[in-house]
Amino acid sequence: MPMNRALMNTISRIHTFWYRMSGGALGGSLAGRRMLLLTTTGRKSARPRTVALQYLQDGDTPVVIASNGGNPRHPAWWLNLEASPDAEVQIRNQTRKVLAEKAEGAERDRLWKTAVDMYSGYEDYQKTANREIPVVVLRPKE
């Protein structure tokens, strides 16, 4: 069953607050999984929008999964990135500009397997989502 959207948003706002206030000391990991803050540009508002997400590291590149807790709709942050792929990532107390890119083909397959190994819940989310869940590579901008 998909997670309740309002509950997910509330948890994310609280998590984001404590992550920022502590430089990631609080909220930098959750249930043993690493967390980051992703700031996108709102596709309708053009305002910065920040969300806390678990991630996996692929070399020097963070990767996030647009599961939206198994909901049939893509998360707002992914829709924002589709409209404007320039974003900012905070990992602990380090912030950097990134360019978001949807992984495709063999890269997606490899990263999806790694994500599922990290968090098996993604498999359940895929079953309820009724859409292919995007695997999003956050490539550092120099």
RAFEN-V505186 format. One record per pair of residues at least 4 apart in sequence whose C-alpha atoms are under 7 Angstrom apart, sorted by sequence separation. I is the first residue (numbers start at 1). J is the second residue. D is the distance in whole Angstrom. If there is no record, write none. Layout:
i	j	d
I	J	D
I	J	D
//
This chain:
i	j	d
4	8	6
5	9	6
6	10	6
7	11	6
8	12	6
9	13	6
10	14	6
11	15	6
12	16	6
13	17	6
14	18	6
15	19	6
16	20	6
17	21	6
18	22	6
19	23	6
20	24	6
22	26	6
24	28	4
29	33	5
30	34	7
42	46	5
57	61	6
58	62	6
74	78	7
75	79	7
76	80	6
77	81	6
78	82	6
79	83	6
80	84	6
81	85	4
90	94	6
91	95	6
103	107	6
104	108	5
105	109	6
106	110	6
107	111	6
108	112	6
109	113	6
110	114	6
111	115	6
112	116	6
113	117	6
114	118	6
115	119	6
116	120	5
121	125	6
122	126	6
123	127	7
124	128	7
125	129	6
19	24	4
29	34	4
30	35	7
41	46	5
42	47	5
57	62	5
58	63	7
74	79	7
90	95	4
103	108	5
19	25	7
28	34	6
29	35	5
41	47	5
42	48	6
56	62	6
57	63	6
68	74	6
89	95	6
90	96	7
116	122	6
19	26	5
28	35	5
41	48	5
42	49	6
55	62	6
56	63	5
68	75	5
88	95	7
89	96	6
116	123	7
126	133	7
18	26	6
19	27	5
27	35	7
28	36	7
40	48	6
41	49	6
55	63	6
56	64	7
66	74	7
88	96	6
89	97	6
18	27	7
19	28	6
39	48	6
40	49	5
55	64	5
66	75	6
88	97	4
89	98	7
39	49	5
40	50	6
54	64	7
87	97	6
88	98	6
39	50	4
87	98	5
15	27	6
38	50	5
39	51	7
66	78	6
86	98	6
87	99	6
37	50	6
38	51	5
86	99	5
37	51	6
38	52	6
85	99	5
86	100	6
37	52	5
85	100	5
36	52	6
37	53	6
35	52	7
36	53	6
35	53	5
36	54	6
35	54	4
36	55	7
81	100	7
34	54	6
35	55	6
16	37	7
33	54	6
34	55	6
112	135	7
108	135	6
102	134	6
103	135	6
102	135	6
103	136	6
102	136	5
103	137	6
16	51	6
101	136	6
102	137	6
16	52	6
100	136	6
101	137	5
15	52	7
40	77	7
43	80	5
100	137	6
101	138	6
42	80	6
100	138	5
12	51	6
41	80	6
99	138	6
100	139	6
12	52	6
40	80	6
43	83	6
98	138	6
99	139	5
40	81	6
98	139	5
99	140	6
98	140	4
99	141	6
41	84	7
97	140	6
98	141	5
97	141	6
40	87	5
39	87	6
40	88	7
39	88	5
38	88	6
39	89	6
38	89	5
37	89	6
38	90	7
36	89	7
37	90	5
36	90	6
37	91	7
36	91	5
70	125	4
69	125	6
70	126	6
71	128	7
72	129	4
67	125	7
70	128	5
71	129	5
72	130	6
56	115	7
70	129	5
72	131	7
28	92	6
3	69	5
67	133	6
2	69	6
3	70	7
24	91	7
25	92	7
66	133	6
2	70	5
3	71	7
24	92	4
66	134	5
2	71	5
23	92	5
24	93	6
65	134	6
66	135	6
23	93	4
65	135	5
64	135	6
65	136	6
64	136	5
63	136	6
64	137	7
63	137	5
62	137	6
63	138	6
61	137	7
62	138	6
61	138	6
61	139	6
61	140	7
2	128	7
1	128	7
//
